[in-house]
Amino acid sequence: MKKLILSTAILLGSLSIQAENASLTSPAVNSVKYQDDYKEVDAVPAAIKKSLDEAYPGVKLEKAYVNSKKEYKIEISVRGEKSIVYTDAAGNILKK
């Protein structure tokens, strides 16, 4: 009976050590989710249009979106090449 209890204790001890080592050596996976809280709008402020015209000659606004911080996500095309630009309400182009 002592051997059975001792064997069980050793077995359980070795399993917990292996489980601990496995959790320490497995690579950590960081998952980041971005929440896209932009809502589509029909028009953008004139300052944004002027800023985009100056920065991208021949720009065509395809779609525009705004978030709660009044930051705009604008889908544009310049000479057939599509791109996304982020601006604030004053027309300043933001880096994202």
Buried (B, 14 or more C-beta within 10 A) or exposed (E): EEEEEEEEEEEEEEEEEEEEEEEEEEEEEEEEEEEEEBEEEEEBBEBBBEBBEEBBEEBEBEEBBBBEEEBBBBBBBBEEEEEEBBBBBEBEBEEE
